[in-house]
Amino acid sequence: MNRERVAWIVCVTVLALFALQVPGSMAARDDDYAFVRKLVDIHRQVAVNYVENVDEDKLRDGAIDGMMSNLDPFSVYIPPAEQEGFDRMLEGSFKGVGIQLDMTDDGKVEVVTPIDDSPALKAGVMAGDVVLKVNGESIEGLKINDVIKKIAGPLDSQVTLTVRHTTGEEATLSMTRQEIVVPTVKGYGRKSDNSWDFYISTDPKIGYMRITQFTPDTFEKLKNALVGAEADINKPETYKGLIGDGMKALILDLRYNPGGRLDQAIQVVDMFIDKGVIVSTRGRNRPEQKVEAKAEGTLPYFPMVVLVNEHSASASEIVAGSLMDNKRALVMGTRSYGKGSVQEIMPLESKGGELKLTVAYYYLPSGRLVHKKKDAKDWGVEPQVIIPMDEAAAANAMRERLSAELMHRPTTGPSTQPSMIMSTTQPIDPQLDSALKTMIGYVIFQGDRFTSAATRATTQPAH
């Protein structure tokens, strides 16, 4: 029995079993059979008559890639050889250069954001960059998975990316592939002992936390910083951390956050609200599911600002949008990215890899669709206070932020730092500066104790 006949019998058998499980008309099943027959016929003709020998594995993968290419860029086939790396990335670590990529409507491969402390960020890759070449070879016309494969490689090996910045300038950047462990919760800077300093202002005490990505331990890291690792979140008398230290307000920075685990985003929102819808999902073959907040484990109230920008995506949009719709936080910055689709990982039989498939969309409590569909004019999270930043300002702010995070501060206190609040000079980070001024103003309005204008001048500058 030749291999084409074997392939045909296997395909028909699989479809017959599938037909017993999936509802649908007989006509739909007939269409499935016709498709498989056509695919087998094409495979036979190529295998027998093509001018040169063909790689069977590449033919099969190409057939799958062709089918997936007609869907959104987030629906992909993950072959068995890449499953381990994909699973590690979901857990917050992977081998590579540390960039999140997306494909635009016109087929360009764009950097959503470089990951903090990654080789890509240190080499100069910026959010919004368009990747033009990998190791000197053009990637024009390649699918995003093929680009990722070109960038990937053994640990400690070199890779060169040619990118076009949003300013129009092109740059060729070299970096060394490393094991990327994603730090998910960061402070405003470093203390002298290299631990995170979570205060952007010490009088009044304004906390600052930046979530870089939602991985399996993000909620725990955030909770521990707010109440302490040993505290019982349901017993305020046990609180340590920022809340136990008398924090008056919090700035939660979700800019450049590409998203990640939805369950972590839900837990983060649930920590700040005691009732109401957090998020809902629904799709063509997925009934609507609403996630409701629980009173248990809700932190005491304090004013909050959430910062987003055009590179805040997915789970970060859920957190910002849900806190805004539930009237728990003021959202400032610029409109978010608009990646509001739900993917499920579907293992394939016979160790055939996995399918990451978009099955539904996220909807905020207000009913707003987060996802940016083709030709959409409204998407993502629209901040209540819009603070635009041009590319030069964004680049300066990112450089200052990276510098503050990598360098040890000389003291744990901010008193040696000049105050952007009291200064008339242009702030390096207008969005963060505005958030800080808003929080200080709110605390003052609520009657928090201040000693003098000189005391207020101890506030740190916004990066």
Backbone torsions as a table, in degrees:
resi	resn	phi	psi	omega
1	MET	NA	123.7	-176.2
2	ASN	-75.7	166.3	-172.3
3	ARG	-68.8	-29.4	178.5
4	GLU	-65.8	-40.4	179.6
5	ARG	-67.5	-39.1	177.5
6	VAL	-61.6	-44.8	-179.8
7	ALA	-60.2	-41.6	-179.7
8	TRP	-63.8	-44.7	-179.1
9	ILE	-63.1	-43.5	179.5
10	VAL	-61.7	-45.7	-178.4
11	CYS	-62.1	-44.0	-179.9
12	VAL	-64.2	-41.1	179.1
13	THR	-62.0	-45.7	179.4
14	VAL	-61.2	-44.0	179.9
15	LEU	-66.3	-35.1	178.2
16	ALA	-64.1	-43.2	176.9
17	LEU	-65.3	-40.3	-179.9
18	PHE	-63.0	-38.2	-177.7
19	ALA	-64.8	-25.8	179.2
20	LEU	-73.5	-19.8	-174.0
21	GLN	-105.5	-26.4	-173.0
22	VAL	-104.1	124.9	178.3
23	PRO	-67.0	147.4	179.1
24	GLY	163.0	165.2	-177.2
25	SER	-78.4	163.5	176.1
26	MET	-63.0	-34.2	179.6
27	ALA	-62.9	-38.4	179.3
28	ALA	-64.9	-40.6	178.8
29	ARG	-67.0	-36.3	176.4
30	ASP	-62.2	-38.0	176.9
31	ASP	-62.7	-38.3	177.7
32	ASP	-62.2	-45.3	179.2
33	TYR	-61.5	-43.1	-179.2
34	ALA	-63.1	-38.5	179.1
35	PHE	-64.7	-45.2	-179.3
36	VAL	-63.8	-40.5	179.3
37	ARG	-62.0	-43.2	179.5
38	LYS	-62.8	-42.0	-179.4
39	LEU	-63.6	-42.6	179.3
40	VAL	-66.0	-40.1	178.8
41	ASP	-62.6	-43.3	178.9
42	ILE	-63.8	-43.3	179.4
43	HIS	-59.9	-42.1	-179.4
44	ARG	-63.6	-44.6	-179.2
45	GLN	-62.9	-42.4	179.7
46	VAL	-66.2	-46.0	-177.6
47	ALA	-62.3	-34.8	-175.7
48	VAL	-90.0	-39.9	-166.5
49	ASN	-111.2	-8.9	-179.0
50	TYR	-62.7	148.1	-170.4
51	VAL	-61.5	-28.0	179.8
52	GLU	-127.5	164.7	175.7
53	ASN	-62.2	143.4	-178.0
54	VAL	-114.3	150.9	176.3
55	ASP	-85.8	113.3	-175.6
56	GLU	-59.7	-41.5	-178.9
57	ASP	-63.6	-40.5	179.7
58	LYS	-67.2	-35.0	177.1
59	LEU	-62.8	-45.6	-178.5
60	ARG	-65.9	-45.9	179.4
61	ASP	-62.5	-36.1	179.0
62	GLY	-65.5	-36.7	177.8
63	ALA	-64.4	-41.1	178.9
64	ILE	-67.1	-46.7	-179.2
65	ASP	-60.1	-37.5	178.8
66	GLY	-62.7	-40.5	178.2
67	MET	-66.4	-45.0	-176.0
68	MET	-71.2	-25.0	-176.7
69	SER	-67.2	-16.5	178.7
70	ASN	-87.1	-0.2	177.7
71	LEU	-102.2	-169.1	178.6
72	ASP	-75.4	164.7	-175.6
73	PRO	-67.7	-11.2	-177.1
74	PHE	-92.3	-7.8	176.6
75	SER	-96.2	113.6	-174.4
76	VAL	-140.5	155.4	171.6
77	TYR	-93.3	131.4	-179.9
78	ILE	-112.2	104.6	-178.8
79	PRO	-67.1	160.2	-176.2
80	PRO	-53.2	-37.4	-177.3
81	ALA	-65.7	-20.5	-176.6
82	GLU	-106.7	0.6	-176.1
83	GLN	-64.0	-42.5	-177.9
84	GLU	-60.6	-46.2	-179.8
85	GLY	-64.1	-38.9	179.5
86	PHE	-65.6	-43.8	-179.8
87	ASP	-64.9	-37.3	179.1
88	ARG	-66.5	-35.5	179.0
89	MET	-64.8	-38.6	177.7
90	LEU	-64.1	-28.6	-179.5
91	GLU	-86.4	-1.5	175.3
92	GLY	100.2	12.0	175.3
93	SER	-146.0	146.8	178.9
94	PHE	-166.5	167.9	178.3
95	LYS	-97.0	132.5	178.7
96	GLY	160.8	-152.7	-179.0
97	VAL	-109.3	-9.9	172.9
98	GLY	85.5	55.8	174.2
99	ILE	-134.7	145.0	173.5
100	GLN	-100.0	125.7	-175.5
101	LEU	-113.6	154.3	174.4
102	ASP	-144.1	160.1	176.5
103	MET	-111.3	125.9	-178.9
104	THR	-76.0	169.7	-178.8
105	ASP	-60.5	-28.7	-179.7
106	ASP	-94.7	16.2	171.1
107	GLY	86.3	9.9	178.2
108	LYS	-86.9	143.9	176.9
109	VAL	-92.4	115.8	-172.0
110	GLU	-115.4	143.9	176.1
111	VAL	-81.7	114.1	174.2
112	VAL	-66.1	-50.4	173.9
113	THR	-167.5	144.5	167.5
114	PRO	-77.4	146.8	-179.2
115	ILE	-80.1	142.6	-177.5
116	ASP	-56.9	140.3	177.8
117	ASP	64.5	14.5	-177.2
118	SER	-84.8	159.8	174.3
119	PRO	-57.7	-35.7	-179.6
120	ALA	-63.9	-46.0	-179.7
121	LEU	-63.6	-43.7	-178.8
122	LYS	-66.4	-28.0	179.6
123	ALA	-80.1	-15.3	178.2
124	GLY	112.3	9.2	175.5
125	VAL	-71.0	133.8	-175.7
126	MET	-121.1	154.7	173.6
127	ALA	-58.7	136.8	-179.0
128	GLY	92.0	-10.2	177.3
129	ASP	-62.0	145.3	173.0
130	VAL	-103.8	125.7	179.9
131	VAL	-79.9	125.5	-177.9
132	LEU	-104.3	-40.6	-176.4
133	LYS	-141.8	152.4	171.1
134	VAL	-124.1	119.7	-175.9
135	ASN	53.7	40.1	175.8
136	GLY	82.0	-4.2	-179.0
137	GLU	-101.5	131.3	-179.6
138	SER	-63.6	142.0	177.8
139	ILE	-106.8	11.1	-178.7
140	GLU	-57.3	128.8	178.6
141	GLY	88.2	-8.9	-179.3
142	LEU	-81.1	150.0	173.7
143	LYS	-76.1	158.4	-174.4
144	ILE	-62.4	-34.5	177.8
145	ASN	-64.5	-36.9	178.5
146	ASP	-68.2	-35.3	177.1
147	VAL	-65.8	-43.5	178.8
148	ILE	-60.1	-40.8	179.0
149	LYS	-63.0	-37.5	179.3
150	LYS	-67.8	-36.5	-179.1
151	ILE	-74.6	-33.5	-178.7
152	ALA	-68.9	159.6	178.8
153	GLY	173.7	-178.1	-177.2
154	PRO	-63.5	152.3	175.9
155	LEU	-58.4	144.6	176.6
156	ASP	70.2	7.3	175.6
157	SER	-92.2	158.3	-176.2
158	GLN	-92.7	147.5	171.7
159	VAL	-143.0	144.8	-179.0
160	THR	-118.5	129.2	177.3
161	LEU	-114.6	131.9	170.5
162	THR	-101.7	121.1	-174.8
163	VAL	-125.9	157.0	171.0
164	ARG	-112.3	115.9	180.0
165	HIS	-68.9	165.9	179.7
166	THR	-66.1	-16.8	175.8
167	THR	-77.1	-9.8	-176.7
168	GLY	98.1	-14.3	-179.7
169	GLU	-74.4	138.6	176.1
170	GLU	-100.3	146.7	-179.5
171	ALA	-145.3	143.6	174.7
172	THR	-107.3	118.3	-170.3
173	LEU	-120.8	130.2	179.4
174	SER	-103.8	142.3	-179.9
175	MET	-150.7	160.8	-179.0
176	THR	-108.5	128.4	180.0
177	ARG	-66.1	136.6	-177.9
178	GLN	-137.9	170.6	169.8
179	GLU	-77.1	116.8	-175.8
180	ILE	-96.9	115.9	172.8
181	VAL	-108.9	115.9	-171.5
182	VAL	-80.2	115.0	171.8
183	PRO	-78.4	126.5	-169.5
184	THR	-102.7	-27.3	-179.5
185	VAL	-125.0	118.7	-177.4
186	LYS	-125.7	159.7	177.5
187	GLY	-100.3	-166.4	-178.9
188	TYR	-73.6	-28.8	179.8
189	GLY	-172.8	-160.7	-178.3
190	ARG	-110.6	143.7	170.0
191	LYS	-82.1	175.5	-178.5
192	SER	-64.7	-25.0	177.7
193	ASP	-90.9	9.4	176.6
194	ASN	76.5	3.3	172.8
195	SER	-77.9	164.8	-178.0
196	TRP	-73.7	136.7	171.1
197	ASP	-96.8	110.1	-175.7
198	PHE	-92.8	11.7	176.7
199	TYR	-107.9	128.7	171.6
200	ILE	-95.9	-17.6	175.7
201	SER	-145.8	138.0	179.7
202	THR	-103.6	-14.1	176.2
203	ASP	-148.1	94.5	4.5
204	PRO	-76.3	163.5	-177.8
205	LYS	-78.6	101.5	178.1
206	ILE	-108.7	118.2	179.2
207	GLY	-80.8	154.6	176.3
208	TYR	-138.7	126.2	176.4
209	MET	-136.2	134.6	178.7
210	ARG	-117.4	121.0	176.3
211	ILE	-96.3	119.5	-175.5
212	THR	-87.9	-25.9	-179.4
213	GLN	-170.8	155.8	-180.0
214	PHE	-101.1	100.9	177.9
215	THR	-113.3	177.0	-171.5
216	PRO	-58.2	-20.1	-177.8
217	ASP	-110.5	11.7	-175.8
218	THR	-62.0	-47.2	-179.7
219	PHE	-59.1	-46.3	-179.0
220	GLU	-62.4	-41.3	179.5
221	LYS	-63.3	-43.0	180.0
222	LEU	-66.9	-45.4	-179.9
223	LYS	-62.0	-43.1	-178.8
224	ASN	-62.6	-38.4	178.8
225	ALA	-67.4	-33.9	-177.4
226	LEU	-80.4	-40.9	-173.7
227	VAL	-121.6	-10.3	-178.1
228	GLY	99.1	145.6	-174.5
229	ALA	-65.4	-30.2	-175.6
230	GLU	-95.2	-4.0	-174.9
231	ALA	-76.4	152.0	171.3
232	ASP	-92.1	116.1	-173.8
233	ILE	-62.1	-19.2	179.3
234	ASN	-92.5	1.2	-179.4
235	LYS	-127.5	93.8	-177.4
236	PRO	-54.7	-28.7	-179.3
237	GLU	-65.0	-15.1	179.9
238	THR	-95.9	-2.6	-173.9
239	TYR	-65.3	137.0	169.0
240	LYS	-121.6	-130.4	175.0
241	GLY	52.6	-154.7	-176.7
242	LEU	-68.3	-40.7	-177.7
243	ILE	-67.6	-43.5	177.2
244	GLY	-64.7	-23.3	180.0
245	ASP	-88.2	2.2	175.4
246	GLY	92.4	27.2	178.0
247	MET	-59.6	134.2	-177.4
248	LYS	-96.4	-25.1	-177.6
249	ALA	-161.9	165.2	-176.1
250	LEU	-137.1	137.0	169.4
251	ILE	-107.5	119.9	179.2
252	LEU	-106.9	113.1	-173.8
253	ASP	-98.5	113.4	178.8
254	LEU	-113.5	17.2	177.5
255	ARG	-68.4	142.8	179.8
256	TYR	64.3	17.5	178.3
257	ASN	-92.0	113.7	-175.4
258	PRO	-79.4	-4.1	177.4
259	GLY	110.0	-140.9	-178.3
260	GLY	133.1	-132.4	-171.7
261	ARG	-74.7	122.3	179.1
262	LEU	-65.9	-38.2	-178.8
263	ASP	-60.5	-34.5	178.6
264	GLN	-71.0	-39.7	177.2
265	ALA	-61.7	-41.7	179.1
266	ILE	-62.7	-44.4	179.7
267	GLN	-64.0	-36.8	178.7
268	VAL	-64.1	-48.0	178.8
269	VAL	-61.6	-43.6	-176.9
270	ASP	-61.6	-25.1	179.4
271	MET	-70.5	-22.9	-175.2
272	PHE	-104.2	-16.8	180.0
273	ILE	-126.1	148.5	-176.6
274	ASP	-104.2	-7.8	178.5
275	LYS	-159.1	167.1	178.6
276	GLY	103.0	167.1	178.8
277	VAL	-77.4	133.3	175.6
278	ILE	-88.1	-49.6	-179.9
279	VAL	-163.6	155.7	173.4
280	SER	-131.7	154.0	178.2
281	THR	-131.0	146.4	171.9
282	ARG	-159.2	149.6	-178.9
283	GLY	-147.7	179.9	-175.7
284	ARG	-58.8	-39.8	-178.8
285	ASN	-118.7	23.6	179.5
286	ARG	-131.1	113.3	178.8
287	PRO	-63.2	156.9	-178.3
288	GLU	-62.6	134.3	176.4
289	GLN	-125.6	125.9	178.6
290	LYS	-108.9	135.4	175.5
291	VAL	-104.2	120.9	-177.4
292	GLU	-102.4	145.8	177.0
293	ALA	-74.4	153.1	177.4
294	LYS	-114.1	147.1	178.6
295	ALA	-69.6	-34.1	-178.3
296	GLU	-62.7	131.6	176.3
297	GLY	84.0	6.3	-179.9
298	THR	-77.3	132.0	178.9
299	LEU	-73.4	156.0	174.6
300	PRO	-62.0	156.8	-175.9
301	TYR	-71.5	140.0	166.9
302	PHE	-151.5	149.3	-179.0
303	PRO	-64.7	145.7	-177.2
304	MET	-137.2	145.0	165.9
305	VAL	-120.8	135.9	174.2
306	VAL	-112.4	128.4	178.9
307	LEU	-100.7	131.7	174.5
308	VAL	-134.1	160.0	170.5
309	ASN	-144.8	-171.9	-174.5
310	GLU	-68.0	-5.6	177.5
311	HIS	-108.1	9.9	173.0
312	SER	-86.7	122.2	-172.0
313	ALA	-134.9	158.9	168.1
314	SER	56.7	-118.4	-175.0
315	ALA	-59.1	-32.8	178.7
316	SER	-67.5	-31.8	176.1
317	GLU	-69.6	-34.7	177.5
318	ILE	-64.4	-45.3	-179.5
319	VAL	-62.4	-50.8	-177.8
320	ALA	-63.0	-48.6	-176.8
321	GLY	-65.9	-38.4	-178.8
322	SER	-70.4	-42.7	178.2
323	LEU	-64.4	-34.5	177.7
324	MET	-69.7	-49.1	-177.8
325	ASP	-65.1	-30.0	178.1
326	ASN	-87.4	9.3	176.8
327	LYS	55.8	37.2	178.7
328	ARG	-101.8	-21.3	-177.9
329	ALA	-147.5	153.5	172.6
330	LEU	-92.7	127.7	-179.5
331	VAL	-100.2	129.3	-177.8
332	MET	-129.7	157.1	177.4
333	GLY	125.0	-134.3	177.9
334	THR	-129.6	162.2	-175.2
335	ARG	-57.0	139.2	-175.0
336	SER	-74.1	177.1	-169.1
337	TYR	-66.3	-43.3	-178.8
338	GLY	94.8	41.1	174.7
339	LYS	-108.5	88.7	-174.7
340	GLY	-119.1	43.8	-179.9
341	SER	-111.6	150.3	-177.6
342	VAL	-102.7	124.5	176.7
343	GLN	-108.3	140.9	173.2
344	GLU	-115.3	143.2	175.9
345	ILE	-92.8	119.6	-175.9
346	MET	-116.9	105.8	177.9
347	PRO	-63.5	139.3	178.0
348	LEU	-98.1	152.0	-175.9
349	GLU	-69.5	162.8	176.1
350	SER	56.7	40.4	177.3
351	LYS	53.3	41.5	-176.1
352	GLY	-92.7	20.4	-179.8
353	GLY	91.0	-162.5	-177.9
354	GLU	-132.8	157.8	175.6
355	LEU	-117.5	122.6	171.8
356	LYS	-99.3	109.1	-169.3
357	LEU	-124.7	133.2	174.7
358	THR	-72.1	122.9	-175.2
359	VAL	-120.6	-13.3	-177.5
360	ALA	-161.5	174.4	175.7
361	TYR	-119.2	153.1	173.4
362	TYR	-84.4	142.0	172.9
363	TYR	-128.9	133.5	178.3
364	LEU	-74.0	165.8	-179.9
365	PRO	-54.0	-30.6	178.5
366	SER	-73.5	-9.1	-176.1
367	GLY	94.8	-1.3	-177.8
368	ARG	-69.6	132.1	174.5
369	LEU	-79.4	124.7	-178.8
370	VAL	-75.6	-36.4	-168.6
371	HIS	-69.8	139.4	176.8
372	LYS	-91.4	102.8	176.2
373	LYS	-81.5	164.8	-179.4
374	LYS	-58.9	132.8	-179.9
375	ASP	67.6	14.5	178.8
376	ALA	-70.1	146.4	177.2
377	LYS	-108.0	-10.5	-178.8
378	ASP	-140.1	127.3	-176.9
379	TRP	-162.8	174.7	172.4
380	GLY	62.0	-156.9	178.6
381	VAL	-107.2	120.0	178.1
382	GLU	-93.3	112.5	-177.1
383	PRO	-60.4	150.1	174.7
384	GLN	-70.6	-31.6	176.3
385	VAL	-120.8	111.4	-177.0
386	ILE	-91.8	126.0	-179.8
387	ILE	-129.7	94.2	-178.7
388	PRO	-69.9	151.3	173.4
389	MET	-134.2	129.2	177.4
390	ASP	-76.4	172.5	-173.9
391	GLU	-64.2	-37.2	-179.8
392	ALA	-64.6	-42.9	179.4
393	ALA	-65.8	-41.1	179.4
394	ALA	-63.1	-41.4	179.2
395	ALA	-65.6	-42.2	178.4
396	ASN	-63.0	-43.2	179.9
397	ALA	-63.2	-39.9	180.0
398	MET	-66.7	-40.2	178.9
399	ARG	-65.1	-42.7	178.8
400	GLU	-64.6	-40.9	-179.6
401	ARG	-63.9	-45.0	179.4
402	LEU	-61.8	-41.0	179.8
403	SER	-62.7	-44.5	-179.3
404	ALA	-65.3	-33.3	-178.0
405	GLU	-77.8	-28.0	-177.1
406	LEU	-89.5	-25.1	-175.4
407	MET	-98.4	142.3	176.0
408	HIS	-74.1	138.3	173.2
409	ARG	-78.8	147.6	-178.4
410	PRO	-68.9	-27.3	178.6
411	THR	-139.9	167.2	178.0
412	THR	-83.4	-13.2	-177.7
413	GLY	-101.0	162.4	-176.4
414	PRO	-97.8	6.3	-168.6
415	SER	-66.4	-20.5	179.6
416	THR	-82.7	-5.2	-176.0
417	GLN	-93.5	137.1	175.7
418	PRO	-68.7	154.9	-175.8
419	SER	-95.9	125.1	173.8
420	MET	-73.4	-24.4	179.8
421	ILE	-66.3	-40.9	-177.4
422	MET	-90.0	-6.9	-175.2
423	SER	-91.8	152.4	177.0
424	THR	-99.2	0.2	-179.9
425	THR	-75.3	159.9	-179.7
426	GLN	-70.8	125.0	179.6
427	PRO	-67.6	149.8	178.7
428	ILE	-69.9	-37.3	-179.8
429	ASP	-121.2	91.0	-176.0
430	PRO	-59.8	-33.2	-178.6
431	GLN	-68.9	-47.7	178.8
432	LEU	-67.1	-38.7	178.9
433	ASP	-61.1	-42.8	178.9
434	SER	-66.1	-38.7	177.9
435	ALA	-63.4	-41.8	-179.8
436	LEU	-65.3	-44.9	178.2
437	LYS	-61.6	-38.7	179.6
438	THR	-63.7	-44.5	-178.9
439	MET	-67.2	-42.4	178.5
440	ILE	-64.2	-42.6	177.9
441	GLY	-61.3	-40.2	-179.6
442	TYR	-65.4	-43.7	-179.8
443	VAL	-63.1	-41.8	177.9
444	ILE	-62.3	-44.5	-179.2
445	PHE	-61.1	-33.1	179.6
446	GLN	-79.2	-2.4	173.7
447	GLY	91.9	21.4	177.5
448	ASP	-65.9	147.9	-175.2
449	ARG	-73.7	130.9	172.7
450	PHE	-126.9	143.9	-179.2
451	THR	-86.9	-43.1	-179.2
452	SER	-170.2	170.1	175.9
453	ALA	-62.9	-32.3	179.3
454	ALA	-64.5	-37.8	177.6
455	THR	-64.6	-41.5	179.6
456	ARG	-62.0	-25.7	-177.4
457	ALA	-72.2	-3.0	177.4
458	THR	-79.4	-4.4	178.9
459	THR	-61.0	138.7	-179.3
460	GLN	-73.3	154.8	174.7
461	PRO	-73.2	148.8	175.6
462	ALA	-79.5	129.7	179.1
463	HIS	-64.0	NA	NA
